[in-house]
Amino acid sequence: MSHLDLTRDDEANINVHYINNIPPEVFKYILSHLPHYNDLLVCKLVCKYWYDCVISTLETRARKFKTCLRSSNIEWYRYYPLDVPHISARYSHSCCLHSNLMYIFGGCNSGKTTFNDLWTFDLSQRQWIRPLASGNYPPPKACCSLVAFKDKLILFGGWTHSSSNRIHDSWKLFNHVHEFNTKTEKWSLIEAMSDCPPLAGHNACIYGNEMIVFGGLQSMENAPYNYLPSNDIYVFNILSHNWRKVETIGIKPPSRYGHSQFIINDHLVILGGSAGPKKPLSDFWILDLRNEPWTWHQVEVVNNESTEQPIIGTNPVCKVDDLLVCLSRNVNAKNPPSLNDANFFKKILERHRGKPCGSINKPRYRLQPQPSQLERRKIMSSGVLDMNNETIKAANNNRRTVNDSSNNIQGRGIKPIKLSTQKSHFSPNMHDALFLYNLDISQIISHKKVSWLQQENSIPGPQQLHLYSLVVGDSEIIMFGGIRIENGVANSTVSNSIYIVTAQKTVI
């Protein structure tokens, strides 16, 4: 090879650019714009250099998100469904995060109709997915708890509203424990070895191989509206399927429902909730789980005079590292609508006063859906105006045939329903919006103290909603559903949009 050929090869190599030759700061900035979750994590598999850059990008993103939460340098985005059919608008649903999927179960609409459908929102693709679930479906209900345990979801409790239509069940509280396998997408009813009272509006979290349930509403025959809030603790062993009621020492928190709870360093943290109509709570309690008997401690809230303290009540709270984040109305707003001031639950209970409530313990057969609207029309058009038990049984048998065949849907190659969403900014009304508030919990275990952080630049979020869900993803907070309260009255405005809070983007 001549000297001239070598010179040409060197010049050609000089003009070739490789992505690994990009400065690390620029390469990490490019990675930070990749879609969250799967797309970014796949980049770790390319080589050692890419792996280190992805890990550094994730750590930087988490630090930036926490810093932006403290300084309110955040951005709101709305994702609303485009395709039809789409997920029904709902509130009082159950929600939990598993892998890169947000699971939504049940809830109810403005007509108090409860659901038992299961949806997932793919956080990496930003699309809704309706899994082809099979097995022993839970009954339609709202205000139940849903927690993730390994590759399974544990659903417990809840209630269903009554209906003026006689073919529907009367209002009930449930103590069923259902399990959903995220790999096989199959529901199963767990036959518990012992019982727990029917509960709704409670909260649950995983501690080891157990599910800790606190608070909620219990049915009481002699109580006003036939139920009372509770401050009892029940523990369900997921492996042995045993319930036990835990006796604690120390001053117990007031009875409540609609609260939030977390596990932090072998401690159960309880905050917010409602003790009844017009009784919102914003207190904090921790339960030491390290030694038996478990011990309650009340947490002191330390604030500066200039710091605004929101009313937590039934607003859900999520945890971001050493911060607790909640959405609430502007505390300086005049005469704001409130779920507790609206006597929302009180009106529901007055509607059901005197009606039977309770649970269906250990049903022998799979719970079947009620006859569809089309089936009821066919029955009514046949001249049967008064539907007797035999007619209802025949309609249910038809539905049973359809549902039993759903167990083989996946075997026939039918794919789950996937629905796309549209991303958009929105212009909230400053006087009618939810604002983000942060609570510093770095000293909650060591000193039994927490403090609300002062909001420097309050960024308004979506309009005021109640009974929505709030979960933490990868450096983002996801809000879904909820019902609108106006002048103390629940109207027909129910949401099926997703709102996502992220850190403000930077440009280099």
BELMOSUL-V166188 format. One record per helix or strand of 2 or more residues. SS is the DSSP state (h for helix, s for strand). FROM is the first residue (numbers start at 1). LEN is the number of residues. Records with the same first field share a line. If there is no record, write none. Layout:
SS=FROM-LEN, FROM-LEN
//
This chain:
h=3-12, 19-3, 24-8, 38-8, 48-24, 224-3, 344-9, 373-9, 389-20, 410-3, 430-3
s=74-8, 94-5, 101-5, 118-5, 127-4, 134-2, 145-5, 152-5, 159-2, 172-3, 177-5, 186-4, 199-2, 203-5, 210-5, 217-3, 227-4, 233-5, 242-5, 256-2, 260-4, 267-5, 284-5, 295-7, 317-4, 323-7, 417-8, 433-8, 449-4, 469-4, 477-4, 483-4, 489-6, 498-6
//
